[in-house]
Amino acid sequence: MNPRSDEHSRGAARHEVPEVMRDDVRLLGGMLGRVLTEYGSPGLYEDVERLRELAIGAVEQPGADLAAAEELVASFAPGRAEEVARAFTCYFHLSNLAEEQHRVRTLRARDGEVPLAEQRPSDSVAAAYAHLAGEVGEDEARRRLAALRFHPVLTAHPTEARRNAVASSVRRLGELLDERDDPRLGPGARDENERRMLAEVDNLWRTAQLRPANPSPLDEVRTSLAVFDSSLFDVFPAVYRRLDDWLLGSGRGAAEPLAPAFVRLGTWIGGDRDGNPNVTAAITRQAAAQSADRILTALEQVTRRVGLGLTLDDRFARPSAELGALWQRQRQLSPEVTRQAAENSPGETHRQVLLVVAERIAATRRRDADLAYARPEELLADLAVVQSSLVATGAARAAYGELQTLVWQVRTFGFHLAELEVRQHSKVHAQTLAWLADPAAVPAPAVPPEEVLDTFRSIAAVQARHGVEACRRYIVSFTQSAQNLADVYALAEAAMGSAEAAPVLDVIPLFETFDDLRAAPDVLEEMLAIPAVQRRLEATGRRIEVMLGYSDSAKDVGPVSATLALYEAQQRIADWARTHDITLTQFHGRGGALGRGGGPANRAVLAQPPHSVDLRFKVTEQGEVIQARYGNREIAVRHIEQVAAATLMASAPSTERRNAEAAGRYAELAGRLDEVSRARFYDLIHAEGFAPWFAEVTPMEEVGLLAIGSRPARRGLSVESLEDLRAIPWNFAWTQARINLTGWFGLGTALDAVGDLDLLRRAYAEWPLLATMIDNVEMSLAKTDHRIARRYLELGDRDDLAQMVMTELDLTTSWVLAVTGHTRLLEGHRVLGRAVQLRNPYVDALSLLQLRALRALRDGSAELSEDETADQRRLLLLTLKGVAAGLQNTG
């Protein structure tokens, strides 16, 4: 593929995309074009170029439309259509990589030019701390920094459409592309770099885009552990180090660290069994064991490396008495291990002690009870003794260098890496208890009762082996009453035989629907009467966690009402907690798509109600979001810094005052937007025949055929009902149809009903919640395409519903532009806006291929042979992957 027409046609867009990024796109696109020419079937490259140019021309040339491109797509033989779809999908992987590399470049340049404390407070923890200290004083700012917590929770919801093999190939290409930015790269090395890049592009082209089968839950565990290996293990301490270097100034590296280890990692992968029968009690045990094995292996390797480098001679760096005592305890614990350490490192006590510590970590992994550490605190105590001895002997830089990085890693990951959280639907618990009470009186539950009980036995086993912190949170989906929470404690007791034998549990209500969000404070009030909850409050210092679901509420009442309902629920829950002197953590179940709470995380934090964040931000990180935010180390550092900085800034008096005043000032406006947008959303989804029409005009049914996760796309109901359709495929389907309805529908009518543009512009400027919502809608609108959307809507036979959607799309676009003051979508984000504009025609080409497959499968399924059906289905699945790559989000 050769994106040369960018040079002469999309001039306005081209000039706002940095030249160095366009160079990367040209380089990678040229390599793909070469691969297609040399190794593709005869004429493939020419067909790809012809379709690309027709799609671009349909956007740019006055009076042009997609008819010529559609005609070309219709002329392709099945094999050629599939090759063309693969080519465009590969191109998107490469162009996404070029954009990512440019972002890395920008971050490096900013770090080199702008000191941390001078960056925006919402982007840098150091800048946020400096701002906070200016408002509340140094001592109070230090106290708040110590209480800071960012808690990302990885989930395996099926929204990462790329195969691991594809992601790995792209990652290798990213490393090669990054290598080209090294000014030391000579001509010979640059030639070798290009050779390797071309070979990797060739490999990417030949790699199947479709998984042969759905991944198992343990496959998903391994995928998440790969992110830990490539990024997370090193990224979290890197963030701490950046902050600490700024806090210590000239004393950095030689003074006791001031930066706390403020990240804690969680995971649902292997623990979330809500609607996923593949996640069993055995899987939960294995998932916890694999995570523990991975972190203990990593800690052992780091400890051994640091120990081997600590070659201080006792004559020049005298060990402290405490270190000598630790060495004697180690000798008593294992004479053989200490003998080997002493023989290998004579006269180097600091080194000897750390090498024995490494052996003890290895023994912990092997479960060698005689030598193992019982808990992370024991390891931290030994490391503290080594650090203190080094400081006392004058080797502070050795104490607070790599050794401090190790301390931060132990504090962050413990011996379990990520806390495994269990989730199950409230109805499963109720059905199991009813069956246990009288098996003959009720139908057999869909989830076998013994499996439900085994879940609690697995939690107990994980706690016994890896510690309570490895698995103690139990989330109840669709919590509607305090009884839903009491059921969990009852089941745990039934599984283990007594309350005393039951595992330690923090049962977390998950409020998801519009009605449940409104009822949340009442449920929480009733929850305080549960004896097990009272015991946990006493044991934890009155700490409670509450989870809020973004996905189902948006599917329930539309994006505007859901946003406002979540804001109100967070405020009311925070007020309830303050009334009861409870330390509250609100857990945000956000997705990648804007219809599931997606969008910039730091802006979302700063838009929360006063006192609802309170220095703690816990959020799900799903599917493609994990790769986008944590796949590249430098981008991961930036993301963590932004979220942590925003979490710190949210506690600033100025932030809380601004949000409180704006919420009060615009309460009437919010009520009007809520009422009108929800009514408009109901007009659509409650229209007779909407559910089957939705299935006709989107690839909803086909989404379930994608092997992108271990979890089914629906909970079992037919397409006649949307109630039990999961929010992820609901969003994915509308995104694929280039309509993105879940991110904007209803807002246009609501803004039009208000009608006061001056009021709306003031609210947009003064209220972060409204500004964030409208900016997210603007992004969603920018990724829609009217012409493609109309073609999808024509697949159904409901002109009234199609017209309703298109009218609302036009109205929403008009009002968003008016409120923001923009003349075109994303005008305020020039590079991003132009990048979206440049890539949209390429997505159009894939959408036309997808439409071809959909029409063939639906209009002529009875006439297609088995092989022809397989061809069209494979083309459809390929385009689902390609469009997801092109739009850079799925569900």
Beta strands, then each sheet from edge to edge (+ up, - down):
strand 1: 149-155
strand 2: 266-267
strand 3: 419-420
strand 4: 422-425
strand 5: 473-477
strand 6: 506-511
strand 7: 543-549
strand 8: 583-589
strand 9: 616-622
sheet 1: 3+ 2+ 1+ 9+ 8+ 7+ 6+ 5+ 4+
end
